[in-house]
């Protein structure tokens, strides 16, 4: 039996000058990469798990720009093509896809049948997220499906009396997105479950640690939700009563006046 093996996600992000451009309603980020060895180029190791948390909490193009300037290359090289453009719409779609991965482990799939003979399998994700997968790379697809090929097992010498080496698993990834996808995969292997906060405008995810179901990421969100629910309930009764009978409408109006 092997002892529990630590897993490391290694990502030396390629730094880039990132700019934000707007074309009509479309907002797009552009990456300008300094050549390797040229002034301006430097290695930049990022910590994958905290990068993922930051990524999921981004809510505005300005925050995304700040994030990309630190994290560098967002999507890797595929068939000699380096992704030098990223739309804000796709940035948000990838956030949605990563949330699904954290909840489900891998992207759920379904069979699509157009004729009795023509059957194919596609990712069963909401339609609005689908455009992000149009040009998904082989490596990215591996992570999404739970069949990554970038895992290696390495060792460290150590000074224990038995002179046994310590083994660890290393994941080498080529882009910020791959690093984020790798963390979701590792969490799935570890049996860590995540849930998305039930407050509609809260982007946070939280770890499910007990069987006791919790709906919100924090006390603050639970409180906000209960305040909103109370407000909604207070606003609702007169409108509902108005639909029933005339006497009730009159009563409701009177009650409303008495309250206000
Ligand atoms: Zn929340």
Boltz pocket constraint, residues with backbone or C-beta under 6 A from the ligand:
constraints:
  - pocket:
      binder: B
      contacts: [[A, 197], [A, 198], [A, 199], [A, 202], [A, 203], [A, 204], [A, 216], [A, 217], [A, 218], [A, 221]]
      max_distance: 6.0
